[in-house]
């Protein structure tokens, strides 16, 4: 949930008129848990993991409308057919769409450039340091960040120091985050309230309690929940409120000095999925549910299908449901004749398969259209389509990804600001994170021949780094640039030695 400074003040005033920290936290956290945004987060995560609503439906139960004999009112009663199949088809469209967007945006590592690196050796060293930081694990975190934001509306990245004093970063689930922004522009992150459940044992009994971290630009305050939903400061933290991090100096293996520091900004980075922080599920959930229901219903009809169904006259011995099951399994049933008019007629069953398939095809098209993805099973993908045709197929995905690109670029640059500050403090350098430029290298299916020819024709017009970013054989531009430089250096050394031999 997102709050502004004004919202935070109102929350303090509305916490039953009491301005103590416990009531304020209780009010804000309970309000966040019940918010529409957090409920949509849970749905997005469920559907990405294949936990669709169709799994809760029992296809053996139907509702029958009857008239009550006494009140003469129509009532709806459940009817259960225990012989009915209850198969559920889960069609993981959201996972396909989200993974498709993630692969499109960050399957290739972003290109990191520093202004002036071509001419200035110091800036070149700065660029090299940043590129070394952006390793495989960095790109893996970016992929998880994009996936999380797509499913939940936003995802959070936390920057911290480990016990060895090394700068680290990790994803904190957005479900645990309440972000507080400035009231005027709602653009500057002022505070973050993080809460999560822990299990505690009291008097031999296990209880679920909450831990809370209230982060500001200067410090962090830790709270823990006691009985009766009471929040108190966590006494297990020796300094509380605590600084963002500590710098410790030692002498002969013993701690000599310990000094607290602040980043001057909240050490959390939030990647929003779009302007309104909505999930990728919200516009297509109804379509996916309809697809699941129709697909499941059709499967159950096929599972219960007998080639013939039987019209029985003048026989007793079994009720209709048991007779049907015996016919389905044994293709025969024992009957007790009750008269000379008894007879059995066989009739052919035909399921409306064509109509069902057409409707599912329409739903699938709508899911990819409103989900803004690329249906690779579409007939529009022909043999070796041209680059223009492929680009047209990616139009909707490109628009959806475009809603996140600027936000993703900003988050990466903010993360590298922390990396730069850490490096400057440890190596006495003065690198400026404002010199960093980030390019997101979108991964699109291309006609490789056309693309390589276009790259070749652009030599000397566009920088080599930009051309490498779109080359179909290059997945990591930064690593490729270093490889090219090393290759050029080897060539210089080789030809230099040969020239020396020739001079001799």
C-alpha positions as CSV (number, residue, x, y, z in Angstrom):
1,X,0.0,0.0,0.0
2,X,1.2,3.5,-0.7
3,X,0.7,6.4,1.7
4,X,1.5,10.1,1.7
5,X,2.7,12.2,4.6
6,X,-0.9,13.5,4.9
7,X,-2.2,9.9,5.0
8,X,0.3,9.1,7.8
9,X,-0.8,12.1,9.8
10,X,-4.4,11.2,9.4
11,X,-3.7,7.6,10.5
12,X,-2.0,8.9,13.6
13,X,-5.1,11.1,14.4
14,X,-7.6,8.3,13.6
15,X,-5.9,5.6,15.8
16,X,-8.7,5.9,18.3
17,X,-7.5,9.3,19.2
18,X,-4.4,7.9,20.8
19,X,-1.0,9.0,19.5
20,X,1.0,6.2,20.9
21,X,3.2,4.1,18.5
22,X,1.4,0.8,19.1
23,X,-2.0,2.1,18.1
24,X,-0.6,3.9,15.1
25,X,1.1,0.7,13.9
26,X,-1.9,-1.4,14.6
27,X,-4.2,1.0,12.6
28,X,-1.8,1.3,9.6
29,X,-1.0,-2.5,9.3
30,X,-4.6,-3.6,9.7
31,X,-5.7,-1.1,7.1
32,X,-3.0,-2.3,4.7
33,X,-3.8,-6.0,5.2
34,X,-7.5,-5.3,4.3
35,X,-6.6,-3.0,1.3
36,X,-7.7,-3.9,-2.2
37,X,-4.0,-3.7,-3.4
38,X,-2.9,-6.4,-1.0
39,X,-5.8,-8.6,-1.9
40,X,-4.9,-8.2,-5.6
41,X,-1.3,-9.1,-4.8
42,X,-2.4,-12.4,-3.3
43,X,-4.5,-13.2,-6.4
44,X,-1.7,-12.3,-8.7
45,X,0.7,-14.6,-6.8
46,X,-1.9,-17.4,-6.7
47,X,-2.6,-17.3,-10.4
48,X,1.2,-17.1,-11.3
49,X,1.7,-20.3,-9.2
50,X,-1.3,-22.0,-10.9
51,X,-3.6,-21.7,-7.9
52,X,-6.7,-20.7,-9.9
53,X,-10.3,-20.2,-8.6
54,X,-11.4,-23.2,-10.6
55,X,-9.6,-25.5,-8.1
56,X,-12.2,-24.5,-5.5
57,X,-15.2,-25.5,-7.7
58,X,-16.9,-28.9,-7.3
59,X,-18.3,-29.9,-10.7
60,X,-20.3,-32.7,-9.0
61,X,-22.5,-30.2,-7.3
62,X,-25.2,-28.3,-9.2
63,X,-27.9,-25.9,-8.0
64,X,-31.5,-26.7,-8.6
65,X,-34.3,-24.1,-8.3
66,X,-37.3,-25.6,-6.5
67,X,-40.6,-24.2,-5.1
68,X,-41.2,-24.7,-1.4
69,X,-44.5,-26.4,-0.9
70,X,-45.3,-24.5,2.3
71,X,-44.2,-21.0,1.5
72,X,-44.5,-21.3,-2.3
73,X,-41.2,-19.5,-2.6
74,X,-38.5,-20.5,-5.0
75,X,-35.4,-21.7,-3.2
76,X,-32.0,-22.8,-4.6
77,X,-30.9,-26.2,-3.4
78,X,-27.5,-27.9,-4.1
79,X,-27.7,-31.3,-5.9
80,X,-24.7,-33.6,-5.8
81,X,-24.0,-36.3,-8.3
82,X,-21.3,-38.5,-6.8
83,X,-20.8,-40.2,-10.2
84,X,-19.9,-37.0,-12.0
85,X,-16.3,-36.4,-12.8
86,X,-14.6,-33.5,-11.0
87,X,-11.5,-32.7,-13.1
88,X,-10.1,-29.2,-13.0
89,X,-8.1,-27.7,-15.9
90,X,-5.7,-24.9,-14.9
91,X,-4.6,-22.8,-17.8
92,X,-1.5,-20.9,-16.7
93,X,-2.0,-17.8,-19.0
94,X,-0.7,-15.3,-16.4
95,X,2.6,-17.2,-16.0
96,X,3.1,-17.3,-19.7
97,X,2.4,-13.5,-20.0
98,X,4.5,-12.5,-17.0
99,X,7.5,-14.8,-18.0
100,X,7.2,-13.4,-21.5
101,X,7.4,-9.8,-20.3
102,X,10.3,-10.7,-17.9
103,X,12.2,-12.4,-20.7
104,X,11.5,-9.5,-23.1
105,X,12.9,-6.9,-20.6
106,X,15.7,-8.5,-18.7
107,X,16.8,-11.9,-20.2
108,X,19.6,-9.8,-21.7
109,X,21.6,-7.8,-19.1
110,X,21.1,-4.0,-19.2
111,X,23.9,-2.0,-20.7
112,X,25.7,0.2,-18.2
113,X,27.6,3.2,-19.5
114,X,29.4,6.1,-17.8
115,X,29.7,9.5,-19.4
116,X,33.2,10.3,-20.6
117,X,34.4,6.7,-20.3
118,X,35.7,6.7,-23.9
119,X,38.1,9.6,-23.2
120,X,38.8,9.5,-19.5
121,X,40.6,6.5,-17.9
122,X,39.2,7.3,-14.4
123,X,35.6,7.2,-15.8
124,X,36.5,4.0,-17.7
125,X,37.6,2.4,-14.4
126,X,34.3,3.5,-12.9
127,X,32.4,1.9,-15.7
128,X,34.4,-1.3,-15.4
129,X,33.6,-1.5,-11.7
130,X,29.9,-1.1,-12.3
131,X,29.9,-3.7,-15.1
132,X,31.7,-6.2,-12.8
133,X,29.1,-5.6,-10.1
134,X,26.3,-6.3,-12.6
135,X,27.0,-10.0,-12.8
136,X,24.7,-13.0,-13.4
137,X,23.2,-12.8,-9.9
138,X,22.4,-9.1,-10.5
139,X,20.4,-10.0,-13.6
140,X,18.7,-12.9,-11.8
141,X,17.5,-10.4,-9.1
142,X,16.2,-8.1,-11.9
143,X,14.2,-11.0,-13.4
144,X,12.7,-11.8,-10.0
145,X,12.0,-8.0,-9.5
146,X,10.1,-7.7,-12.8
147,X,8.2,-10.9,-12.2
148,X,7.2,-9.8,-8.7
149,X,6.1,-6.4,-9.9
150,X,4.0,-7.9,-12.7
151,X,2.2,-10.2,-10.3
152,X,1.8,-7.8,-7.4
153,X,1.7,-4.3,-8.8
154,X,5.1,-3.4,-7.3
155,X,8.1,-5.2,-5.8
156,X,10.8,-4.0,-3.4
157,X,14.5,-4.2,-3.3
158,X,16.4,-3.7,0.0
159,X,20.0,-2.6,0.3
160,X,22.0,-3.6,3.4
161,X,25.4,-4.6,4.7
162,X,26.2,-8.2,5.7
163,X,28.2,-9.2,8.8
164,X,31.4,-8.9,6.7
165,X,30.7,-5.3,5.9
166,X,30.0,-6.1,2.2
167,X,27.2,-4.3,0.4
168,X,24.3,-6.6,-0.4
169,X,20.8,-6.4,-1.9
170,X,17.8,-8.6,-1.8
171,X,14.1,-8.6,-2.7
172,X,11.6,-8.0,0.1
173,X,8.1,-9.2,-0.9
174,X,5.8,-6.3,-1.6
175,X,3.2,-8.0,0.6
176,X,5.3,-6.8,3.6
177,X,5.8,-3.2,2.5
178,X,3.9,0.0,3.2
179,X,5.5,2.9,1.4
180,X,5.2,6.5,2.4
181,X,5.7,9.2,-0.3
182,X,5.7,13.0,-0.2
183,X,2.3,14.6,-0.3
184,X,2.8,17.1,-3.1
185,X,4.3,15.0,-6.0
186,X,4.0,11.5,-4.5
187,X,7.3,10.8,-6.1
188,X,9.9,10.9,-3.3
189,X,10.0,7.8,-1.0
190,X,10.2,9.2,2.6
191,X,9.5,6.2,4.8
192,X,9.0,2.4,4.5
193,X,7.1,0.3,7.0
194,X,7.9,-3.4,6.7
195,X,6.0,-6.0,8.7
196,X,6.1,-9.8,8.6
197,X,5.0,-12.8,10.7
198,X,7.2,-14.8,13.0
199,X,6.5,-17.8,15.3
200,X,7.2,-17.4,19.0
201,X,6.9,-19.9,21.8
202,X,5.4,-18.7,25.1
203,X,4.6,-21.1,28.0
204,X,5.0,-24.0,25.6
205,X,2.5,-22.6,23.1
206,X,3.2,-21.4,19.6
207,X,1.9,-18.0,18.6
208,X,2.1,-16.0,15.4
209,X,3.4,-12.5,16.0
210,X,4.4,-9.6,13.8
211,X,7.8,-7.9,13.6
212,X,7.9,-4.3,12.2
213,X,10.7,-2.2,10.8
214,X,10.0,1.5,10.4
215,X,12.6,2.9,8.0
216,X,13.2,6.6,7.5
217,X,15.9,8.5,5.7
218,X,18.0,8.7,8.8
219,X,17.3,5.5,10.8
220,X,15.2,2.4,11.4
221,X,13.1,1.5,14.5
222,X,12.3,-2.1,15.3
223,X,9.1,-3.2,16.9
224,X,7.7,-6.6,17.9
225,X,4.1,-7.6,18.6
226,X,3.1,-8.8,22.1
227,X,-0.1,-10.3,23.3
228,X,-3.3,-8.3,22.8
229,X,-2.0,-6.9,19.5
230,X,0.4,-4.6,21.4
231,X,3.5,-3.3,19.5
232,X,6.5,-2.4,21.6
233,X,10.1,-1.6,20.7
234,X,12.2,-4.7,20.2
235,X,14.5,-5.0,23.2
236,X,16.7,-7.6,21.4
237,X,18.1,-4.7,19.3
238,X,20.7,-3.0,21.5
239,X,20.4,0.4,19.7
240,X,16.8,1.2,18.8
241,X,16.2,3.3,16.7
242,X,19.3,2.2,14.9
243,X,21.4,3.8,12.1
244,X,21.1,2.3,8.6
245,X,24.5,0.7,9.0
246,X,27.6,0.6,11.2
247,X,31.3,1.1,10.4
248,X,33.6,-0.8,12.7
249,X,37.3,-0.4,13.1
250,X,39.4,-3.0,14.8
251,X,42.9,-3.2,16.4
252,X,44.6,-6.5,17.0
253,X,41.4,-8.3,16.4
254,X,39.4,-6.2,18.9
255,X,36.7,-3.7,18.2
256,X,38.2,-0.2,18.6
257,X,35.4,2.0,17.3
258,X,31.8,1.6,16.1
259,X,30.1,4.4,14.3
260,X,26.6,4.6,12.9
261,X,25.8,6.0,9.5
262,X,22.8,7.0,7.4
263,X,22.4,6.8,3.7
264,X,20.4,10.0,3.7
265,X,17.6,8.1,1.8
266,X,15.5,5.1,2.5
267,X,17.5,1.9,1.6
268,X,14.5,0.5,-0.3
269,X,13.9,0.7,-4.1
270,X,10.3,0.1,-5.4
271,X,9.7,-1.1,-8.9
272,X,6.1,-0.3,-10.0
273,X,4.5,-2.4,-12.6
274,X,2.8,0.7,-14.2
275,X,1.6,4.1,-13.2
276,X,-1.2,2.8,-11.0
277,X,0.8,-0.2,-9.7
278,X,-1.9,-2.6,-10.9
279,X,-1.1,-6.3,-11.5
280,X,-1.0,-8.0,-14.9
281,X,-3.9,-10.2,-13.7
282,X,-6.6,-7.6,-13.1
283,X,-7.6,-7.0,-16.7
284,X,-7.8,-10.7,-17.7
285,X,-8.8,-12.7,-14.5
286,X,-12.4,-13.0,-15.7
287,X,-11.3,-14.3,-19.1
288,X,-8.9,-16.9,-17.5
289,X,-11.6,-18.0,-15.1
290,X,-14.1,-18.5,-18.0
291,X,-11.4,-20.5,-20.0
292,X,-10.8,-22.7,-17.0
293,X,-14.5,-23.4,-16.4
294,X,-15.4,-24.2,-20.0
295,X,-12.3,-26.3,-20.5
296,X,-12.9,-28.2,-17.2
297,X,-16.6,-28.7,-18.0
298,X,-15.7,-30.0,-21.4
299,X,-13.2,-32.4,-20.0
300,X,-15.6,-33.8,-17.4
301,X,-18.3,-34.3,-20.2
302,X,-15.8,-36.3,-22.2
303,X,-14.7,-38.3,-19.1
304,X,-18.4,-39.2,-18.3
305,X,-19.3,-39.8,-21.9
306,X,-20.8,-43.2,-23.0
307,X,-21.0,-43.8,-26.7
308,X,-24.8,-44.5,-26.2
309,X,-27.3,-43.5,-23.6
310,X,-30.2,-45.7,-22.8
311,X,-33.9,-45.0,-22.4
312,X,-35.4,-47.6,-20.1
313,X,-39.1,-48.4,-20.1
314,X,-40.9,-50.7,-17.7
315,X,-37.9,-52.0,-15.7
316,X,-37.0,-51.7,-12.1
317,X,-34.0,-52.7,-10.0
318,X,-31.6,-49.7,-10.2
319,X,-32.0,-45.9,-10.0
320,X,-30.9,-43.8,-12.9
321,X,-27.5,-42.8,-11.6
322,X,-26.4,-46.3,-10.8
323,X,-27.7,-47.6,-14.1
324,X,-25.7,-44.9,-15.9
325,X,-22.5,-45.8,-14.1
326,X,-22.9,-49.5,-14.8
327,X,-23.5,-48.7,-18.5
328,X,-20.4,-46.5,-18.5
329,X,-18.2,-49.2,-16.9
330,X,-19.7,-52.5,-18.0
331,X,-21.6,-51.5,-21.1
332,X,-24.5,-53.6,-19.7
333,X,-26.8,-53.6,-16.7
334,X,-29.0,-56.1,-15.0
335,X,-32.8,-55.3,-15.0
336,X,-35.8,-56.8,-13.3
337,X,-38.8,-56.9,-15.7
338,X,-42.0,-55.4,-14.2
339,X,-44.2,-56.0,-17.3
340,X,-44.5,-57.0,-20.9
341,X,-43.9,-53.4,-22.0
342,X,-40.3,-53.3,-20.8
343,X,-37.8,-52.3,-23.3
344,X,-34.4,-50.4,-23.7
345,X,-33.6,-48.0,-26.5
346,X,-30.0,-46.8,-27.3
347,X,-29.5,-43.3,-28.5
348,X,-26.3,-41.6,-29.7
349,X,-24.8,-38.7,-27.8
350,X,-23.1,-35.8,-29.6
351,X,-21.2,-33.2,-27.6
352,X,-21.1,-29.6,-29.0
353,X,-17.3,-29.8,-29.4
354,X,-17.0,-27.4,-32.3
355,X,-18.8,-24.6,-30.6
356,X,-16.8,-25.1,-27.4
357,X,-13.5,-25.0,-29.2
358,X,-14.5,-21.8,-31.1
359,X,-15.4,-20.1,-27.8
360,X,-12.2,-21.2,-26.2
361,X,-10.3,-19.9,-29.2
362,X,-12.0,-16.5,-28.8
363,X,-11.2,-16.4,-25.1
364,X,-7.6,-17.2,-25.8
365,X,-7.3,-14.4,-28.3
366,X,-8.9,-12.0,-25.8
367,X,-6.6,-13.1,-23.0
368,X,-3.5,-12.4,-25.1
369,X,-5.0,-9.2,-26.5
370,X,-6.0,-7.6,-23.2
371,X,-3.0,-9.2,-21.4
372,X,-0.9,-7.4,-24.0
373,X,1.2,-10.5,-24.9
374,X,2.4,-12.4,-27.9
375,X,0.5,-15.7,-28.8
376,X,3.3,-17.7,-30.4
377,X,0.7,-20.4,-31.3
378,X,-1.0,-17.9,-33.6
379,X,-1.3,-18.6,-37.3
380,X,0.2,-15.1,-37.9
381,X,3.6,-16.5,-37.1
382,X,4.6,-17.8,-40.5
383,X,7.8,-19.3,-41.8
384,X,10.8,-16.9,-41.5
385,X,8.7,-13.7,-41.2
386,X,10.3,-10.4,-41.9
387,X,11.5,-8.0,-39.2
388,X,8.5,-5.7,-39.8
389,X,6.1,-8.5,-39.4
390,X,7.7,-9.7,-36.1
391,X,7.8,-6.1,-34.8
392,X,4.1,-5.8,-35.5
393,X,3.4,-9.0,-33.5
394,X,5.3,-7.5,-30.5
395,X,3.4,-4.2,-30.5
396,X,1.2,-4.9,-27.5
397,X,4.0,-6.5,-25.5
398,X,6.3,-3.6,-26.3
399,X,3.6,-1.1,-25.1
400,X,3.1,-3.0,-21.8
401,X,6.9,-3.3,-21.3
402,X,7.3,0.4,-22.1
403,X,5.2,1.2,-19.0
404,X,7.9,-0.4,-16.9
405,X,11.1,0.4,-18.7
406,X,11.6,3.9,-17.4
407,X,10.8,2.7,-13.8
408,X,13.2,-0.2,-14.2
409,X,16.0,2.0,-15.5
410,X,15.4,4.4,-12.5
411,X,15.6,1.5,-10.0
412,X,18.9,0.2,-11.5
413,X,20.4,3.6,-11.4
414,X,19.4,4.1,-7.8
415,X,20.9,0.7,-6.9
416,X,24.1,1.7,-8.6
417,X,24.0,5.0,-6.5
418,X,24.3,2.8,-3.4
419,X,27.1,0.8,-5.0
420,X,28.9,4.0,-6.0
421,X,28.7,5.5,-2.5
422,X,29.9,2.3,-0.9
423,X,32.9,2.1,-3.4
424,X,33.8,5.8,-2.8
425,X,33.8,5.4,1.0
426,X,36.0,2.3,0.8
427,X,38.5,3.4,-1.9
428,X,38.6,7.1,-1.4
429,X,37.3,7.8,-4.9
430,X,34.8,10.5,-6.0
431,X,32.7,8.8,-8.6
432,X,29.4,10.5,-9.4
433,X,26.3,8.2,-10.0
434,X,24.8,11.0,-12.1
435,X,27.2,10.0,-14.8
436,X,25.6,6.6,-15.2
437,X,23.5,5.7,-18.2
438,X,21.3,2.6,-18.3
439,X,20.0,1.0,-21.5
440,X,17.4,-1.8,-21.3
441,X,18.1,-4.4,-24.0
442,X,14.8,-5.8,-25.0
443,X,14.8,-9.4,-26.2
444,X,12.6,-9.8,-29.3
445,X,12.5,-12.6,-31.9
446,X,14.1,-11.2,-35.0
447,X,15.0,-12.2,-38.5
448,X,18.8,-12.7,-37.7
449,X,19.9,-12.1,-41.3
450,X,18.1,-8.8,-41.6
451,X,19.3,-7.7,-38.2
452,X,23.0,-8.5,-38.8
453,X,22.8,-6.7,-42.2
454,X,21.2,-3.6,-40.5
455,X,24.0,-3.6,-37.9
456,X,26.7,-3.8,-40.5
457,X,25.1,-0.9,-42.4
458,X,25.0,1.2,-39.2
459,X,28.8,0.9,-38.5
460,X,30.3,4.3,-38.0
461,X,26.9,5.9,-37.6
462,X,25.9,4.3,-34.3
463,X,28.2,3.5,-31.4
464,X,29.6,-0.1,-31.2
465,X,28.0,-0.6,-27.8
466,X,24.6,0.3,-29.1
467,X,25.0,-2.1,-32.0
468,X,26.1,-4.9,-29.7
469,X,22.9,-4.4,-27.7
470,X,20.7,-5.5,-30.6
471,X,23.0,-8.1,-32.0
472,X,21.2,-11.5,-31.9
473,X,24.4,-13.3,-30.7
474,X,25.0,-11.0,-27.7
475,X,23.3,-11.5,-24.4
476,X,25.6,-9.5,-22.1
477,X,26.8,-6.2,-23.8
478,X,29.1,-5.3,-20.9
479,X,30.9,-8.6,-20.9
480,X,31.1,-8.6,-24.7
481,X,32.7,-5.1,-24.7
482,X,35.4,-6.3,-22.2
483,X,36.0,-9.4,-24.4
484,X,36.4,-7.2,-27.5
485,X,38.9,-5.0,-25.6
486,X,40.9,-8.0,-24.4
487,X,40.9,-9.4,-28.0
488,X,42.1,-6.0,-29.3
489,X,44.9,-5.9,-26.7
490,X,46.1,-9.3,-27.6
491,X,46.2,-8.3,-31.3
492,X,48.2,-5.2,-30.4
493,X,50.7,-7.2,-28.4
494,X,51.0,-9.9,-31.2
495,X,51.5,-7.4,-34.0
496,X,53.7,-5.3,-31.8
497,X,56.1,-8.2,-31.2
498,X,56.1,-9.1,-34.9
499,X,57.0,-5.5,-35.8
500,X,59.9,-5.6,-33.3
501,X,61.2,-8.8,-35.0
502,X,60.9,-7.2,-38.4
503,X,62.8,-4.1,-37.3
504,X,65.6,-6.3,-36.0
